Amino acid sequence: MELKIAFESDMWSTPVKYLYYDSPKVVSIDPACGPEEGYTQIAVHGEDFADLGRNKAMCVFNHTIYTNATVMSPELIYCDSPAYLNERGYSYLSGEDTAWYHVQVTIDGGNVVTGTPQIFRYYQQTQVVEVTPNSGPLSGNTQIAVKAKGIRQPGVCGPVKVRLGTYEFVPEISSDGTLNIRNEEVRYPGHVVVQVTFNGQ
């Protein structure tokens, strides 16, 4: 009778890989606020952000809303905030309401959510209502007063900025909320867009 000896390697299946990784740590987010329409690009700062493959890294808002993220380095992830709107596309915010989501991360497609929760606050999208004066010479150096809605509303985290065409300014803010800037010299005549942001972006 022929005796067959079973070697240990014969008892196991073909091997596949399993990866152990350090659990990511979240230290801070920037900016820490944005308009209720969403799509604010958030820089998540922390440690051990490993890139495990396509669609694996995500930001997690209140453990229920997942948005795709991009791993830039072991210390930095970028993602976009979700909207804070109802099913009809209208803001949940009104008056002096405050709203926020806790932000964490996952790097394995949502199996494990980690990181000390950071708070991302929402505010109502601002609207520029008046620019005085609304014209000036190419040489610039014109003092301009910009009035916008909602500068004092809860959720605004600043710094407040005014954009005049491609130039950005950190304004002096009057007691009544007027944003005061002095514009730059430009080369060509024409209209430019005036915008305001409440989160520095």
RONUZA-755043 format. One record per residue: residue number from 1; chain; residue in three letters; x, y, z of N, C-alpha, C in turn. Coordinates in steps of 0.02 Angstrom, whole numbers, plus 50000, padded with zeros to 5 digits. Last residue first. Layout:
<pts>
num,chaine,residu,n_xx,n_yy,n_zz,ca_xx,ca_yy,ca_zz,c_xx,c_yy,c_zz
NUM,A,ALA,X,Y,Z,X,Y,Z,X,Y,Z
...
</pts>
This chain:
<pts>
num,chaine,residu,n_xx,n_yy,n_zz,ca_xx,ca_yy,ca_zz,c_xx,c_yy,c_zz
201,A,GLN,49362,54066,50059,49375,54031,49996,49346,54070,49937
200,A,GLY,49324,54126,50177,49393,54135,50154,49410,54102,50089
199,A,ASN,49192,54121,50207,49235,54069,50236,49307,54071,50210
198,A,PHE,49109,54208,50143,49111,54212,50217,49156,54160,50248
197,A,THR,49133,54311,49999,49133,54245,50031,49139,54254,50105
196,A,VAL,49066,54403,49863,49087,54401,49933,49085,54329,49957
195,A,GLN,49101,54487,49707,49074,54432,49747,49101,54436,49818
194,A,VAL,49085,54567,49555,49098,54578,49627,49063,54522,49665
193,A,VAL,49159,54555,49395,49109,54530,49443,49131,54544,49514
192,A,VAL,49188,54693,49285,49210,54634,49322,49156,54616,49372
191,A,HIS,49187,54777,49126,49153,54756,49188,49189,54696,49219
190,A,GLY,49323,54884,49067,49270,54835,49060,49241,54817,49128
189,A,PRO,49494,54918,49015,49427,54938,49039,49376,54882,49029
188,A,TYR,49647,54844,49073,49597,54853,49020,49530,54875,49050
187,A,ARG,49732,54838,49183,49760,54859,49118,49706,54877,49067
186,A,VAL,49713,54904,49352,49702,54854,49300,49724,54882,49233
185,A,GLU,49754,54925,49525,49759,54949,49456,49748,54891,49408
184,A,GLU,49634,54875,49652,49699,54874,49619,49696,54907,49550
183,A,ASN,49531,54959,49779,49545,54914,49724,49615,54923,49694
182,A,ARG,49500,54942,49944,49530,54989,49897,49557,54947,49839
181,A,ILE,49347,54909,50037,49410,54889,50006,49437,54947,49964
180,A,ASN,49233,54866,50161,49268,54921,50129,49336,54897,50102
179,A,LEU,49073,54813,50190,49141,54789,50176,49178,54841,50135
178,A,THR,48959,54846,50322,48984,54864,50256,49056,54841,50249
177,A,GLY,48914,54825,50451,48924,54767,50408,48948,54782,50338
176,A,ASP,48909,54933,50532,48846,54913,50501,48853,54854,50454
175,A,SER,49042,54950,50566,48996,54927,50618,48929,54905,50590
174,A,SER,49140,54887,50427,49110,54940,50467,49061,54910,50518
173,A,ILE,49284,54800,50397,49212,54792,50406,49185,54846,50452
172,A,GLU,49400,54795,50268,49384,54823,50333,49308,54822,50340
171,A,PRO,49424,54638,50178,49400,54707,50188,49403,54730,50260
170,A,VAL,49539,54562,50086,49511,54556,50153,49489,54626,50174
169,A,PHE,49516,54528,49913,49532,54576,49965,49502,54553,50031
168,A,GLU,49571,54471,49754,49536,54458,49817,49562,54505,49871
167,A,TYR,49546,54485,49578,49580,54508,49639,49537,54493,49701
166,A,THR,49475,54460,49466,49521,54407,49488,49559,54426,49551
165,A,GLY,49335,54547,49512,49367,54514,49456,49410,54457,49479
164,A,LEU,49350,54554,49671,49336,54604,49619,49372,54579,49557
163,A,ARG,49292,54483,49816,49326,54470,49753,49302,54521,49702
162,A,VAL,49315,54493,49988,49282,54522,49930,49324,54506,49869
161,A,LYS,49296,54387,50132,49335,54414,50076,49289,54444,50023
160,A,VAL,49307,54345,50302,49265,54372,50248,49311,54402,50195
159,A,PRO,49396,54199,50356,49391,54271,50349,49345,54291,50291
158,A,GLY,49231,54150,50427,49282,54196,50401,49346,54161,50381
157,A,CYS,49121,54085,50474,49184,54072,50509,49241,54115,50484
156,A,VAL,48951,54088,50505,49005,54119,50468,49070,54111,50507
155,A,GLY,48861,54040,50599,48891,53993,50553,48948,54021,50513
154,A,PRO,48741,54173,50605,48777,54118,50636,48806,54071,50583
153,A,GLN,48770,54329,50514,48730,54269,50529,48773,54216,50563
152,A,ARG,48826,54446,50471,48826,54433,50544,48791,54368,50562
151,A,ILE,48804,54449,50335,48873,54446,50359,48877,54430,50434
150,A,GLY,48682,54453,50264,48699,54396,50307,48768,54393,50336
149,A,LYS,48711,54534,50108,48664,54507,50158,48698,54453,50200
148,A,ALA,48824,54671,50083,48801,54603,50069,48756,54579,50125
147,A,LYS,48902,54809,50009,48853,54785,50057,48826,54717,50036
146,A,VAL,49055,54887,49992,49013,54831,49969,48966,54811,50025
145,A,ALA,49139,55026,49938,49099,54999,49992,49052,54946,49964
144,A,ILE,49301,55073,49891,49238,55042,49870,49204,55013,49932
143,A,GLN,49417,55189,49838,49385,55161,49897,49315,55137,49879
142,A,THR,49534,55155,49713,49468,55184,49728,49440,55149,49790
141,A,ASN,49649,55108,49659,49655,55147,49721,49590,55183,49738
140,A,GLY,49650,55120,49478,49633,55089,49542,49637,55137,49600
139,A,SER,49672,55158,49349,49728,55167,49396,49713,55137,49464
138,A,LEU,49552,55152,49282,49598,55096,49276,49654,55099,49327
137,A,PRO,49422,55225,49389,49474,55227,49338,49518,55164,49338
136,A,GLY,49256,55152,49418,49315,55190,49437,49368,55185,49383
135,A,SER,49094,55107,49487,49141,55116,49431,49200,55156,49456
134,A,ASN,49006,55111,49590,49005,55050,49549,49048,55058,49486
133,A,PRO,49069,55165,49751,49040,55177,49685,49043,55113,49644
132,A,THR,48967,55033,49803,48971,55106,49797,49044,55130,49802
131,A,VAL,48856,54907,49778,48927,54923,49772,48932,54997,49758
130,A,GLU,48736,54799,49855,48755,54866,49834,48831,54873,49831
129,A,VAL,48714,54666,49880,48655,54707,49865,48674,54777,49841
128,A,VAL,48766,54501,49863,48788,54570,49861,48729,54614,49840
127,A,GLN,48722,54372,49968,48703,54408,49907,48727,54479,49913
126,A,THR,48771,54209,50033,48766,54282,50035,48746,54311,49966
125,A,GLN,48687,54066,50090,48728,54097,50037,48717,54172,50036
124,A,GLN,48685,54037,50263,48647,54050,50202,48691,54087,50152
123,A,TYR,48801,53915,50330,48768,53980,50330,48731,53989,50264
122,A,TYR,48856,53779,50433,48825,53805,50372,48798,53875,50383
121,A,ARG,49008,53702,50495,48947,53742,50503,48922,53768,50436
120,A,PHE,49080,53558,50549,49074,53600,50490,49007,53635,50493
119,A,ILE,49183,53494,50673,49119,53527,50659,49124,53571,50597
118,A,GLN,49253,53329,50680,49261,53401,50673,49194,53432,50654
117,A,PRO,49284,53185,50777,49235,53225,50738,49250,53299,50740
116,A,THR,49434,53102,50755,49396,53144,50801,49348,53188,50763
115,A,GLY,49427,52954,50657,49446,53024,50664,49403,53060,50715
114,A,THR,49334,52840,50549,49378,52857,50604,49389,52933,50606
113,A,VAL,49244,52702,50496,49244,52775,50498,49284,52796,50560
112,A,VAL,49257,52564,50393,49276,52592,50458,49279,52667,50452
111,A,ASN,49195,52550,50268,49191,52496,50318,49207,52521,50388
110,A,GLY,49214,52647,50172,49157,52654,50218,49151,52598,50269
109,A,GLY,49329,52634,50098,49264,52628,50064,49204,52629,50109
108,A,ASP,49436,52658,50180,49426,52590,50155,49357,52580,50124
107,A,ILE,49448,52776,50241,49494,52765,50186,49486,52696,50155
106,A,THR,49342,52902,50305,49354,52831,50295,49402,52824,50237
105,A,VAL,49321,53033,50428,49346,53005,50364,49343,52929,50365
104,A,GLN,49205,53159,50485,49256,53109,50496,49279,53082,50428
103,A,VAL,49114,53294,50549,49153,53270,50492,49205,53220,50516
102,A,HIS,48950,53342,50592,49014,53314,50614,49049,53284,50553
101,A,TYR,48869,53490,50535,48880,53418,50529,48947,53401,50562
100,A,TRP,48753,53619,50582,48820,53592,50573,48817,53517,50564
99,A,ALA,48668,53774,50599,48668,53704,50577,48739,53681,50567
98,A,THR,48559,53897,50665,48626,53870,50657,48622,53797,50638
97,A,ASP,48452,54035,50627,48464,53964,50635,48538,53948,50630
96,A,GLU,48404,54163,50615,48463,54153,50657,48476,54079,50670
95,A,GLY,48332,54145,50458,48344,54190,50514,48409,54176,50550
94,A,SER,48352,53976,50413,48313,54037,50407,48328,54080,50469
93,A,LEU,48396,53826,50327,48413,53881,50370,48366,53940,50359
92,A,TYR,48370,53734,50232,48339,53722,50297,48349,53781,50344
91,A,SER,48341,53795,50067,48383,53791,50126,48341,53774,50188
90,A,TYR,48271,53692,49938,48271,53753,49978,48311,53742,50042
89,A,GLY,48253,53578,49864,48310,53620,49848,48313,53685,49886
88,A,ARG,48159,53491,49902,48140,53538,49849,48197,53586,49830
87,A,GLU,48213,53424,50008,48203,53386,49946,48182,53431,49888
86,A,ASN,48326,53550,50078,48272,53500,50081,48262,53468,50012
85,A,LEU,48504,53562,50106,48442,53583,50074,48389,53529,50081
84,A,TYR,48648,53572,50119,48602,53570,50176,48536,53599,50153
83,A,ALA,48761,53469,50022,48713,53524,50029,48672,53516,50093
82,A,PRO,48925,53417,50082,48859,53405,50052,48814,53466,50061
81,A,SER,49089,53477,50040,49034,53472,50087,48970,53454,50050
80,A,ASP,49220,53378,49968,49170,53432,49963,49115,53421,50014
79,A,CYS,49395,53353,50013,49328,53329,49995,49281,53389,49992
78,A,TYR,49564,53304,50030,49516,53354,50007,49449,53320,49993
77,A,ILE,49683,53270,50156,49630,53245,50113,49587,53304,50093
76,A,LEU,49845,53249,50223,49796,53294,50192,49748,53258,50146
75,A,GLU,49948,53169,50267,49922,53219,50314,49865,53261,50286
74,A,PRO,49990,53087,50165,49970,53055,50228,49940,53103,50279
73,A,SER,49909,53176,50028,49968,53154,50065,49945,53118,50127
72,A,MET,49788,53178,49962,49844,53217,49935,49911,53196,49965
71,A,VAL,49653,53089,49920,49709,53087,49966,49768,53122,49933
70,A,THR,49494,53150,49900,49557,53139,49865,49613,53142,49917
69,A,ALA,49327,53084,49918,49384,53123,49940,49446,53105,49899
68,A,ASN,49148,53087,49906,49214,53064,49883,49268,53112,49904
67,A,THR,49046,53081,50051,49067,53116,49991,49137,53094,49971
66,A,TYR,48908,53019,50138,48976,53004,50115,48990,53044,50051
65,A,ILE,48813,53033,50279,48824,53062,50213,48897,53053,50194
64,A,THR,48814,52977,50407,48762,52956,50359,48775,52979,50288
63,A,HIS,48896,53027,50505,48893,52954,50498,48844,52930,50445
62,A,ASN,48907,53165,50487,48857,53139,50533,48845,53064,50525
61,A,PHE,48994,53134,50343,48959,53187,50379,48903,53157,50420
60,A,VAL,49148,53084,50290,49084,53059,50316,49054,53113,50361
59,A,CYS,49246,53076,50145,49228,53112,50205,49158,53089,50226
58,A,MET,49341,52936,50083,49281,52978,50084,49278,53018,50148
57,A,ALA,49432,52824,49985,49435,52879,50033,49372,52922,50027
56,A,LYS,49396,52739,49880,49402,52711,49948,49400,52767,50001
55,A,ASN,49398,52774,49747,49334,52778,49783,49337,52747,49853
54,A,ARG,49544,52679,49714,49491,52723,49689,49427,52716,49730
53,A,GLY,49655,52653,49856,49626,52640,49791,49568,52686,49775
52,A,LEU,49707,52691,49975,49695,52619,49966,49662,52603,49899
51,A,ASP,49812,52799,50038,49773,52793,49977,49766,52719,49960
50,A,ALA,49802,52847,50209,49830,52803,50158,49783,52800,50098
49,A,PHE,49832,52955,50322,49784,52952,50266,49815,52911,50210
48,A,ASP,49903,52979,50442,49891,52911,50418,49835,52906,50367
47,A,GLU,49828,53128,50509,49883,53081,50502,49858,53015,50474
46,A,GLY,49768,53289,50456,49774,53236,50506,49835,53193,50495
45,A,HIS,49646,53394,50383,49715,53385,50405,49717,53332,50460
44,A,VAL,49551,53422,50245,49551,53384,50308,49624,53369,50326
43,A,ALA,49482,53552,50164,49547,53520,50175,49545,53488,50244
42,A,ILE,49340,53560,50065,49366,53557,50133,49433,53521,50133
41,A,GLN,49249,53657,49958,49305,53611,49961,49337,53616,50031
40,A,THR,49076,53657,49956,49135,53691,49984,49192,53640,49987
39,A,TYR,48960,53596,49912,49017,53601,49866,49072,53647,49891
38,A,GLY,48815,53685,49979,48865,53632,49976,48921,53647,49928
37,A,GLU,48719,53777,50005,48716,53745,49940,48767,53689,49932
36,A,GLU,48748,53840,50123,48703,53782,50127,48697,53746,50060
35,A,PRO,48925,53883,50130,48854,53896,50116,48814,53832,50113
34,A,GLY,49031,53841,50273,49017,53850,50202,48943,53862,50191
33,A,CYS,49170,53809,50385,49101,53828,50371,49093,53836,50295
32,A,ALA,49302,53790,50406,49257,53756,50452,49185,53776,50442
31,A,PRO,49401,53758,50256,49370,53800,50307,49323,53759,50351
30,A,ASP,49478,53640,50358,49482,53709,50336,49452,53716,50266
29,A,ILE,49494,53541,50507,49468,53551,50439,49471,53625,50422
28,A,SER,49603,53434,50605,49567,53496,50592,49540,53496,50521
27,A,VAL,49636,53299,50631,49657,53351,50678,49616,53415,50668
26,A,VAL,49603,53130,50625,49583,53195,50599,49598,53248,50651
25,A,LYS,49690,52984,50584,49674,53032,50637,49657,53099,50603
24,A,PRO,49665,52817,50525,49677,52888,50515,49655,52930,50575
23,A,SER,49746,52673,50585,49683,52710,50583,49697,52784,50575
22,A,ASP,49861,52590,50481,49851,52632,50540,49784,52670,50533
21,A,TYR,49819,52429,50412,49837,52500,50406,49824,52536,50471
20,A,TYR,49847,52274,50336,49838,52309,50399,49859,52382,50389
19,A,LEU,49777,52186,50203,49817,52243,50223,49798,52268,50292
18,A,TYR,49799,52029,50130,49758,52068,50177,49803,52123,50204
17,A,LYS,49804,51934,49979,49833,51983,50025,49780,52016,50069
16,A,VAL,49790,51754,49967,49774,51822,49944,49799,51870,49997
15,A,PRO,49846,51589,49925,49846,51648,49968,49824,51711,49931
14,A,THR,49743,51449,49898,49790,51495,49868,49787,51561,49907
13,A,SER,49713,51361,50056,49695,51386,49989,49751,51428,49960
12,A,TRP,49793,51222,50136,49772,51292,50134,49757,51313,50062
11,A,MET,49849,51099,50136,49789,51107,50176,49759,51177,50170
10,A,ASP,49969,51092,50074,49913,51064,50039,49846,51077,50074
9,A,SER,50061,51138,50165,50042,51183,50111,49982,51157,50072
8,A,GLU,50085,51025,50246,50045,51080,50272,50020,51127,50217
7,A,PHE,50065,50871,50155,50105,50926,50180,50060,50984,50201
6,A,ALA,50021,50710,50181,49992,50776,50167,50036,50830,50197
5,A,ILE,50082,50568,50107,50093,50615,50161,50066,50684,50141
4,A,LYS,50025,50408,50070,50029,50478,50049,50035,50523,50110
3,A,LEU,50086,50249,50041,50068,50296,50093,50078,50368,50068
2,A,GLU,50028,50110,49955,50067,50171,49950,50040,50222,50001
1,A,MET,50042,49940,50000,50000,50000,50000,50044,50062,50000
</pts>
